[in-house]
């Protein structure tokens, strides 16, 4: 896996409009792990792509009516089968973290990369997802020198009380072991 011009060479590229310029494009110092499934607890559709690209039809599922109109994105989605979709180049600010703070800094979107795992806080993640996540993290660490293994957090860590992902079934030790 290689990163060229802030894009992953092996990822399907799907440009989300839900991004903008970072205040400082060199200030990429945090990785945030999220999870998402649409509809909740269901996998393998194209609804995540639709959400991140503002094309989700609110009539297709009752939950979609609740979230229709959200302007959100992530830099990368890792699907259950390990395939990658990149929505936002890493030098741009994806709208993934919302109201957030880390080590005294607010607005984590300004200085973070958001990685979504197709999943749920109520289910384990796939072996392929862990393998792909580790490979992606290694590539990001090699390309963005201000990142470090110690600066990888869950959404729940930067938005406590508001967010719970990636949840109790995310195996942080497994990720750390894969990064060694």
N, C-alpha and C positions, 0 to 999 in steps of 0.2 A: 504494500500500500504506500503510495506516494501522495504528497500534497504539493500541487503546483498552482500558483496564483490563488492561494487560499481555498482551493477546491481539491477534493479527494478524487484521484484518478479512477478508482474502481466503483464509485458511487453513481447511482442514477441521479442526474441533476434535474431538479424541479424548482424553479425560482419562485420564492414566496415574496409577495409585496410587503409583508409584515416585518420590515427591517428598515434600518436607516444607518447613517454614518455614526461610527463610534466617536465619542469626544476626543479620544486619543487612540488611533488604530494600533499603536505599539503597546498599549496597555491591555494585554491579554494575559491575565494572571490567575484565572480560576476556571475549573471545569465543573459543570453542574449536571448531575445525572437525574433524569426525570423518567416517568413512565406515562404511557397513554394507551388507551384502547377506545375505539369507537365502533358501535355503541359500547358503553362500559362492559368490560369482561368479554368482549368479542374481538377476534383477531382476523387478519388476512384480507380485509377489504381495502378499498381505496379512500375511506372516509377521512383518515388522518391527512392524506394529501389534500383532500378537498378542504378540510378545516384550515390547514396552513396556507392554502392558496385562495381563501375566501370564496370557495365554491360549494360549501356544504348546504344541501337542500333541507330546510327546516321541516319539510313535510315527510321526509323519508323515515323518521324515527322520532318518537316523543322527546327523547333527550336532545335531539338536534335543535328542536324549537327553543330549548333552554339556553343553548350555547351559540345559537345563530347570531351572527354579528360580532362575535369575538374577533379581535385582530391579534392573533398569536402565531408564533412560529418557533422553530428551533433551528439550530445549525444542521443537525443530522438526526435521522431516525435510524435505529437498528431494528429491523423487523425480526419476527420470531425465527425465520430461517437464516438469519445472519446477514441478509442483504442490506445494503445501505442506500439511503436516500438523503441527498444534501439539498437543503432548501435555501440556505443563506451562506455566502462565503464567510470564512472565519474572520476576515478583516472588517466585516460589517456587524452591526448590532442586531441580533435576532431578539424578538420580543417573547422570551421564554420564562423569565423569572418573576415578573410582576414586582409588587412591593417586596423588597428584599434587602438584606444587609449581610455583610461578611467582614469580620475583624474590623469593625468600626466604619466600614464603607457602605453607603446605601447605593441603591440602583445597580444591582449586580449585573444587569444586562450590559452596562457600560464597559465592563472589564472581563466578562466571562464568555465561555463557549457552552452552549446548551446541547446536551445529547439526550435524545429521547429513546427509551427502550419500548418497543411495542409490548405492552404488558399491563399488569395490574398490581396494586399493592396487596392483593389477595392471592396471588399465584406466583409460583417459581418462574424464573427466567430460563430460557433455553441454553443448552451448552453452546450452541452456535452464537448466541448473543454475547455470552461471556468471552468467547474466543475473539469475536469481531471487535468487541469493546476494548479488549486488551490491545489488539493490534492498532486500533484507532488511537487509543491513548498514547501508545509508544510513538506513533507518527506525530501526534500533536506535541508531545514533549520534545521531540527532535526538531520541530519547526518553530516552536514558540518558546524561546529560552526562559521567559519569566514564569512559565508553568512548572509545576513540580508534582510529584506523587502526593505530597502533603497538602496540595491545594485542589484536591478532588473531593467534592461534597455532593450530598443529595439535596434535592429541592427542599426537603423538610429541614435541612440544616440552615438554609438561608431565609426561609419563610416559616419558622416554627409556629404551630398553632393554626396556620392557614393552609399548609400543604403537608402531605404525608408521604409523598413519593421520594425515592423509588420503593419504599415500604420495607416491612420486616422480612420479606422473602428475598430481598437483594442481599447477596453474599459478598460483603466488603472484603472479607479475608480471601475469598476465592479470587476476586479481582486483583488484590495485592499480590497473591501468589503467582498469578499469571504475568504480572508486570516484572517480576524478579528475573 
